[in-house]
């Protein structure tokens, strides 16, 4: 089932193609719209009146406040030093690493194809350019772009 039973959807949430999303253990705020081929993992909180565009991956540890725009194909991460196996060659499981939280503040916009590394905060009304790789905090109202993302101006 693409939308698991443990997902909490606020009133007015719009998911035009519910068979083409993968949502589990998350909470989606009122009137938020979620596009096709989006995955939102357990523990994620998405605020009210957000737009999550198609092909986006929002992993455990991410918190998105109200009125945030997330463009197509945005990827969030939650592990600074990912590994497939432990030192003795066994596949890692949840006990072998810790989720590093990421926060996107109210009214921020993230352009298509951006990658948001874990442990950062994107400030209120900040604008992340398409294709940017965000490696550190972005202050409120800042415009950043590039690889790595650098300050380009203010909104």
N, C-alpha and C positions, 0 to 999 in steps of 0.2 A: 504494500500500500504506500503510495507516494507521500501522503500526509498521514503521519502516525497518530494514533489515538491520544498520545500524550502532548500533542501540540495545542497551545491555547491561542485561538484566533479571536481578536477583538471584533466588535461590531463593525460591519462595513468593509472588512478585508476583502480585497479583490484578487482572485487567482484565476485568470481566464482559462488556463490550461492545467487543472489540478493533477492530471495524470502525468504531466511533464515536469513536476517538481519533486524534490526530496526534502521533506521537512520532518524533523523528529526532535522531541524534547525541548522545543523552543517556544517563545512567546512572541506573537506578532500583534502590534498595536492597532488601534482603531483606524479604519480607512486606508490602511497601507495596501499598496499594489505590488504583487510579486509576479515577475515574468517567468516564461518557460525556461526549463533547464537550470533552475536555481537550486542549490543545496544550502540548507540552513541547519546546522548541527545542534546537538543538545546544549542547553544552558544559554543559548544566544537569546538576547532580548533586542527586539526591533521595535522602535517607538511608533507613535501614531503619525499618520499622513506621510509616510515614507514611500519612496519608489525604489524598488529593487529590480533592476533591469535583468534581462535574460543572460544566461550562462555565467552567473555570479556564484562564487563559493564563499560562504560565511561560516567559519569554523568555530568550534567551542572556544569560549573565552572572549568573544567579541560582544560588545554592547553598543547599540546604535540608538541614539536619542531621537526625538521627534523631528519630522520634516527634513529628513536627510534624503538626498538623491544619491543612488549608487548606480553608475553606468553599466553598460554591457561588459561582461567578461572580467569583472573585478575579482581579485583573489586576495583573501586575508590569510595570514599564517598565524600559528599559535605556539611554535617551538623554535627557539633561537638556534639550537644545534641538533637538527633532526638526524636520527639514525634508524636504520631498519632493525638492527640487532643489538644485543647487549655485548659487553666485552667478551663473553664466552661463546658468542655466535648464536645465541637463541633469539628468536623474534621478540622484539619489544612488545610489551603490553602497557596498559594504562599505569601500572605501578612503576614503570621504568623512566617516566618523564613527567614534567609538570607543565600545565597550560600557562602560558604567559598572556595576561589579559591585554586587550586593545579597546579603546573607547573612541567613538565618533560622536562629537557633540552636536547639539541641535542646529539644524539648518545648514550643515556642511554639505558639500557636493563633491563626489568622487567621479572623475572622468573614466570613460571606457578603457579597459585594459590596464588599469592601475593595479599595482601590487602593494599591499599594505603589510609591512613586516610587523610582527607582534611586539607588544610592549609600548606602542606609541599612543598618543592622544591627538586626535584631529579636532581642533578648536571650533567653536561656534562660527557658523557661516564661512568657514575656510573653504577654499576651492582647490581641489587636486586635479592637475591637468591629465588629460588622456595619456596613458602609457607610462605615467610616473611610477617610480619606485620609492615609496615613503619609508625611510629608515630611521627617522627621528620625529619628535613631536612637531606638530604644525600649530602655531598659535591662532587664536581667534582672528578671523577676517583675513588671514594670509592667503595668498595665491602662490602655490608651488607647482613646479613642473620639472621634468627631466629625470635622468638616471645618474646618481640619486637625485631625488626631488630637492630643488633649491628655491629659495624665495624669489618671486618674480614681481610681487607687488601686493597691494591690499585691495580687498573688495569694497 
